[in-house]
């Protein structure tokens, strides 16, 4: 059967298919995903692994009455196809197109929006509790991966669900990987469970054995019970979940329709929380993705479908993540105190080289951002120089640890904030535009962002030389500008800005990725007779107060530009400075990201959509200059 997936409008058709038709449908879906993602890019590996599982879920349960919560959400493509969105896959992750994650306003079948891991169980507990309060009878089904299960929030939810004995069917999709190979004790436990005898048969066999253990007299009975407990933990997989209050079913083959449906139907009949352990193969059906051992095929850009070769644009500049990681490695060769920590992002943060060269100084803690951050604090407290490599969007999850454990104790942690600014295709949940706003209010912290990769390497040196508290280096997704690189790294004095272009008529204060935008605006204004100063405000905190005093005393109009949220951002800091020192701010304006979540799409289109452009900067400067001229006319 070759099915036109574009004709699917509802998953109800699945209930009437034969086993052969289901297998054909799974093959059709895999071919469809491989073809579409080769053009748009996307999370191909996770989705190929859950084809049979997603079909089985929609056959056994009734969405949207029954609630599916996909943890992280990067495995929801099959769900989108089965709920009538196949015809939109040409626009996947494109501007104004189909979102790469579940999206409530896309479909009634998307009941929970995600993008960060380990949230599904807490969300499911909330939905189940609301269901029970309302006296309804629907099923709540969170689908969580073994990688996401290492997140602390998932453990908190498991503990509560088990304690409350809430009716819920938790699907543990165990594919041995998250973005990178999983680490930790939970991963090791699941590895043992995968190779164990299926739980129900093992439990029945064990109960028969235990019933034959004699128990004469109190002392012997007590001994027998201890033996039973010991055997139970030794022989039976899934006891961890059973002790938390769950009925454990599995492990089962996640690509076997009969096993999946039989187990899911059994789970529906059990009172209280059930955990169904499903073992799947990430990337199944496409050999390049199946054979991936480091997470390259977790999420990709476009690729050649026939070979699996990635379609890459020609770039001559180094990638930001690799530049920063390599600079840390260079300093680590001379300084044995330098260590690195990552929450499950060794590949994305380009730390594989550091890990190979310094295996005893590299720590991948799994999907556990809060733990990673406080661990960095603990290492700094003992005199090491930790480099915590973490994406901006994931640093949001460690706000309290940054504030309470690092900043309050004024510990020398170097935080590399990767993917700062707009990141494009992953959309709202991944845009790195909030870190300045929530970090700037923290005492003792330094925040900086380089104008190019050469300044970036010098900022790595600055951070690892710094010994007066935490210091953060923001850097964007993608590649640098291709500028010449100095052979020797040098520290930059903390809190100092640099003038990139002189100008007496107005000043643009900006940093990082918006410096080219500012220069373009200044060039256009120069052609109109206006000389605009462009300042590389590379330290977002502390500000260069000496330069700010000079600018405001000159009474030049000021425009701040930032690829981050305006509320509480860099421009707000400049206004606060001016207000605190009694300067007139009527000719100061701010350009940045407005008070809204930014959806997915190419960065250029997104910036144009929110008017974060050279043209808008040009207009703002002209208005400020005109306003200043009018004010001077009134004063005269």
N, C-alpha and C positions, 0 to 999 in steps of 0.2 A: 504494500500500500504506500503510495506517495500522496500524502495529505496536503492540501492547501491550508497551511496554518493561518493564513490571512482570513479565512472564513470562520475561524473560531470566535464566538461571541460570549460563550459561557462554558465553565468546566463541567456542566451537567452531562454533556455527551459522553464523558469518560465512563460513566456507570454502565453503559451498554456495550462496551467494547470487549472483544475476546482477548485471550492472552496473546495470541499472534498479532492482533491489531494493536495492542498496547506496546508490544516490542517494536512493531513497525513505526508507531508514533514516536517512541523514544529515539529511534534512529533518525526519523525525519527532523525532530527537534535539534538533535546534535548537528546534523548537516546544516540546518538553518543557522544555528548559533555560530558555527565555525565560519560560515560564509559572511554573515552580517558583521561579526566582530573583526573579521579580517580587514574590513573597510573602515569601521568606526572606532575600533579598539574597544576595550572594556574588560570586565572581570570574567574572562572566558573559562579559566581553570575551575573556579568554584561552581560555575553553572553547569558545566559538563558533568560534574560529579554528582549532581542532585536531580538528574532528569527523572529516573525511576521513582525516587523518593517523592518528588513534587507531584508526579502523576498519581502515585498511590495515596498521598494525602488528600488530593482533590477527589479521588474515588471514594474514599472511606468517610470523609467529612464533607460538610456542606457549607462552603464559603459563599457569601460573607456572614451568614448566620453564625457559623463556627469561625473563630478568629485565629488566623495564622499570623504569628509575629516572627519575622525573619531577623535573627540577630545579625548585626552589622548591615545586612541587606544586600551585600554584593552577590548573593546566590539567588536573587529573586527574578532573574530573567525568565526562567521556565514558568514560574508563577504568572508573570506578565503575559507570556504567550497564551497560556491556558485560560486567561481571563480576558482575552479579546484585544490584545495590544500588539500582535505580531506585525500588523500593517504599519506600525510606527517605528519599527526597528532600524529603518534607514536613518532615522534622526536620533538614534541612541546617543545620549551624552552630548548632543549638539545643541547649539543655541536655540532656545524655544522648543526643543525636541523632547523625546522620551527620557525621563530621568533614569540614571543608572542604579538608583536605589528605590525602595518602596516609597510611594508618594500619595498621600491621602487624597489630594485633589485630582489625581489621575484616574482612580478607580475605587469603587466601594469595597473592592477586595483587598485594598491596601489599608489595613486598619492601624498600622504602626509604622512611623517613619524612623529610619535608622541611618547609620553611617559610621557611628562609633560602636565598639564591641561591648558585649556583656550587659546590654540593657533589656534584652527580651524577657528575661525571667521576672524582673521587677515590673515591667509593663504588663506582663501576663498576670502577675499576682493582682495588680490593680484592676485589670479587666474582670478577672474571676471574682474578686471581692465585690465589684460593682454588680456583676451578674447575680451573685447570691443575695445581695441587698435588695435587688429588684425582683427576686424570686423567679429568675429565668433559668433555662435548662441547657443553653448552648455549650459547646466545647471550646476551650481555650487551648491553643496548641503553639507554644513557642518552639522555634527550631534554632538550636544553638550549636556552634561548632566546638570541637575540642580545644581549639586555640582560645576562643572567647570564654570558654569555661574557666580559664586560668585567671580571668579578671576578678578582682575582689568583690565587685558588685554582684557578680553571678553567685558567689558563695553566700553573700548576705541574703539574696533572694531564695536560694535553695534552703537555707536554714529556716526562713520564715514560712515558706510554702509547706515544708515538711512539718513544722510545728503546728500550723493551722489545719493540717490535713486537707488542704484545698483540692477540690476536684480539678485536675489539670493533666494533660498529656504532654510531657516535655520530650522533644525529639533531640537526642544528642547525635549530631552528624559528625562522625569521627573519621576524618580523612588524613590524620597525622600531621596536618599543616595548617597554618593560618596564612599570613603573608609570607612568612619564612618558616622553616621547620620549627615545630614546637619544642619547647624546653620545659623542664621542671618536673616535680614529683607527680602532679596530676597527669602529665603526658606519659610518664613512666608507668603509672598505674593503669591507664587506659591501654597501653601497649600490652601489658600482661593480660588484661581482660579480653583483648581482641583474639588472643590465641587460646582462650579458655573454652571449656565446654559451655554451650548455651546454658544460661542461668537456670531456667526452670527445671531442666532435666537434672542439672547438678544439685539443685536444692532438693528435689524429690529423692534422688539417690542418697543424699546425705541424711535426710530425715529418716529414711529407712534404716540407715546404718546407726544413727544415734538412738533410735528406738530399741536397738538390740543391746545397747550398753546397760549393764546391770546397775542398779542403784540401791544397795542394801545399807540401811543405817544413815544417819544424818551426815556423818563425815564422808562416807563413800559417795553419798548422793551429791554432796557439795563438790567433791573431786570430779565426779562424772560431769557435772554442769560446766566446770572449768574446762574439762577436756572437750565437751561439746562446743563451747565458745571458741576454743583454740582451733578445732577442726573447721568450724564454720568460717573463720577468717582465712584459714589456710587454703581451703578447697574451693569455696564458693566465690565467684566473681560478683561484683556489684554490691558487696556488703557495705561499701562506703555510702552508697546512695540509700540502701535499706536502713542504715543507722540514722540517716537524716530524715527518715519517714516516708521514703518513696518505695513503691513497688518497682523493682528493676526487671526489665524484659530485654533479653539480648545476650550477647551481641548477635545481630542478624546482618545478612548480606544486603546492603542497600541498593543492589542492582537486581534483586530477585523479587519480582512482583508478588509471587505467591507468599513468600516469607513476610514481605512487608505488609500485605493486606491482612494476613492472618494475625500478625502481631498487633497491628493497629486496631483491628476489630476486637481483639482481646483486651487491649488497653481501654477501649471505650466502656467495657463492662465492669471495670474495676473501680471501686470507691476510693477516693483519696488521690494523691498525686502519683503519677506513673512516669517513669523515665524509660524511654525506648532507645536503646543503644544501637545505632545504625552505622555500620562500617561501609564507607564509600571510597571510591578512587577519584581523587581530584584530577580533572582533566580527562576523564574517561572518554574514549572514542576518538581522541586526536593525539597521535603519538608524541609530538613535541611537548604537549602539555602533560601527558601521562608520565613522561620520562623526566620531567622537571623535578629536581631535588632541592633547589634553593629558593623557589618562589618566583622565578622570572615570569611564569605564566599565570600568576595570581591575577594580575591586571596588566594589560598591555596596550600599546598603541596599535596602529594598523600593522598587518603582517601579510606575507605571501602565503596564501592558503595551502598551496601545493607543497611548500618546503618548510613553512614555519619560520622563515627568515623575517626579521622585523624590518618594516619600512621606516628608514630613518632619514631625516633631513640632514644635509651636509652642514656640519658645524666644525668650526676650527677652534672655538673657545672651550675651555674645560667646563664640565658640569659643576654647579655650585656645591652639591653635596660631596662630590669627590675632592674638589679643591680644599674644602674645609677639613675633611677627614685626612687627606694627605698632609696638610699643614700640621695637624695635630700629631700625626705619626712622625713627622720630621723633628718636632720638638721633643717627642717622647723618646727618641733615640739618645738625646742628651740628658733628659730629665726622667729618672726612673719613678718619680712620683706621679707622672701622668697616667691616668687610667681612663677607660671609656665605658659608658653604660648606655644601653639602648633597650627600650621596651618593645621587643620583637621586630625591630626595623634594621637589622644589620645590613640588608641588601639595599633598602631605600636610602639609608644614611651613608652608604658606601664605606662601611666599616669592616668589610671582609678582609682588606689588606692589613688593617691594624690587628684584627683578631688572629690572623695567620702569623704575623710577626711578633705579637706580644700576647700569646694565648692566656697567660696568667694575669694579664692586666685588662682583659676584655670581659664584659659581663652583659649577656643578653638575658633579661629577667622575664621574658614573655610579655603577653599583653597585660601589663601591670604598671601603668604610668605613675600612679601614686607611690607604689613601692619603689620604683626606679628613682623617683625624685628624693624620697627620704633616705634611700640607700646612699645616694650621692652625698647627702648631707652628713650621713654617718662616716663616709669615707673621708670627706673633707675635715671632719672633726678630728680625725686621726692623722692629719698631715699629708694626705695624698692630694693630687690635683685632678679631681674628676671632671671629665668632659661628658655631659649628659646630652646625647644627640636625640632630639625629639621633634616631631612635627608640630607646628604652631597649633593646629587643630586638636592634637592630642595633649598638648601642654595644658589646655583648658581643663582637662580632667584632674590636673594636679595643682589646682589653684591653692588649696589650703596647705599643701606640702611646701609649695614655693614660699608662701607667706609665713607659715608657722615654723617650719623646720629649717628652711634655708635662710630667708631674709631676717627673721627675728633673731636667729643665732649668729647672723653676719658671717656665714661660712663661705669659704672660697670655692664655690661651685661654678664651673663654666658651663652655661646652658647654650647649646647650639640649637637655635629655633629654626628648623628647616621648613621649607614651603611657606615662608612668611609672605603675606600678600595674597592676591587672587591666584587660585590654582587651576581654574578652568573646569574641565569636564566632570570632576567629582561633585561640584556644586556646593550647595548651602552648608552641608555638614563638614566640608573639608576646606572651605576658604579660610586662609590664615590671616584674618583681618581683626582679630580681637585681642591679640597678645599685648600690644602696646597699652591698650585701655585698662586691662586688668593687672598688668605688671607695674605700670607707671605710679600707681598709688602706694606701692610697697616701699617702705623705708629701706635704706642700705643698698638698693639695687642700681646697677649700671645697665643701660640698654643702648646698643649701638647697631648700625647697619651700614655696610660699605657701599660705595658708589660703583665699584668694579671689583674684579677678582684680585687685582694686585693689592688694593686696599683691604680686601677680605683676608688675605694671608697675613697682613700686618695686624689685623684685628685679632686673629688667632693668637699671635705673639703677645698682643696687648692683654688678652684675656688670661693667658697662662702665666704671664708675669705678674698680673694683678693679685694683690694679697690683702685687700681691704674689704672683702665681702663678695657677694655673688655678682656675676657679670654675664649678660646675655648678648649673643651675637645673632641677629636676624639675617637670614639669607633666603632668596626666593627659589622657587622651583625652576628647573631648566638650566641654561648655560650662561656663562659670563659674556663679556663683550669682546673678548679677544685682544685685550690690551697687553702690552709688554709687561713681563713679570720681573720684579727686582730679584736678584740672586739671594739677598740676605733679608730676612724678616726683621722688622723693627717695630717696637712698641710705639703707639700713638698716645700722646698725653690725654688723659681722661678728660672728657668734657670740652674738647677743642673742636671747633668747626673750621672749614676752609672756604675761602672765596674762590669760586671757579670762574667768575666773570664779574668785572667791575661795572657799576652803573649808578648814576646819581638820581634817577627819576623814581625808582621803585626797587623793592627787594623781594625776591622769591626765596623762601626758606624751604628746603626739601631734602630728601635723602633717598638712597637706594634706587629702586626701580623707577622712580618718577623724576630723577635728575635729567634724563634725556628729554622728557616731556617739557620740563622747565626750560631747558636750553633751546628747544624748538620754539617755545612761546617767546623767549627773549629775543631770538633771532628775527622773528616776525615783527615784533614790536620795534626793533632797531630800524627796520625798513620803514617804519612809520615815524621815526624820529625820536623814539623813547629809548633811553639807556637804562636797562634793567640789570641789577645786580643779582647773580645767582649764587646761593650759598649752599654748600654741602653740609647740612646739619646732621652730621654722621652720628653724633651722640644725642639720642632722644631723651636720655636722662643720664647724667645731669646736662642741662642746657649750657651753652656757652654764654654765660651771663655778660661777660665783658663785651662780646660782639653784639649782643642784644641791646645793651645800654647804648652802644655807639649807633646802632641802626635807629632806635627810637629817638635818640637825641637829635639825629639828623632830620627827623620828622618825615622820613620817606614812607610812602604807602608800603604795606607788607602783605604778601600773599603766602600762606603756608600750603604746601601740597603734600599729601600722604596717601599711599595705597593701603589705608587702614580706616577703621571707623572714626568718624569725626567726633562723636560723643566721647569725651575724656581722652582724646588722642593727642598727638603732637601739637596740633594747632591750638587745642585747648590749653596746653602747657604754656605756649607762647602768650596767649591772652592772659593767663593767670599771672605770668611774670610781669607783663605790661601793667596790669591792674594793680598788682602789689607794689609797683614802683611809681605809680601815679602818672603813667604815660597815657596819652590820648589813643584809644583803640578804634576810633571811628573810621580810620582808613586802614584797618587790618581786616583781612578776609581769609577764609579757610576753604580749601578744596580737598575733597576726599570722598570716602564712602558714606552715603547717607544712612539714616536710621532704618535699615531694612536688611533682610537676608538676601544675599546675591545668589541667584540660581546658576545652573551649569551652562557652559558655552566657552568658546575661545576667549582668552583674556582680553584680546583687542576689542572684540565685540562687546564684552561686558563693560569695559571701561568707557566705550563710546555710549553705551546704554545709560550709564550713570553720569555722563558728562565729565568724566575724569580724563580730559584731553588737553592737548596744547591749545586748541582753539578756544576752549572754555577758559583756560588760564589767561590767554591773551585778552579775552573780553573782560575778565575780572580785573586785570591790571589797568586796563583803559578806564574802567568805571572808577577805580580807586584814585587814579591820577586826576580824573576830571573832578571827582569829589573834593580832593585836596585843593585843586585850583579854585573851585567855587568857594571853599572855606577861606582861602587866602584873600579872595576878592571881597568877601564880607568883612574880614578883619581890617582890610585896607580902608 
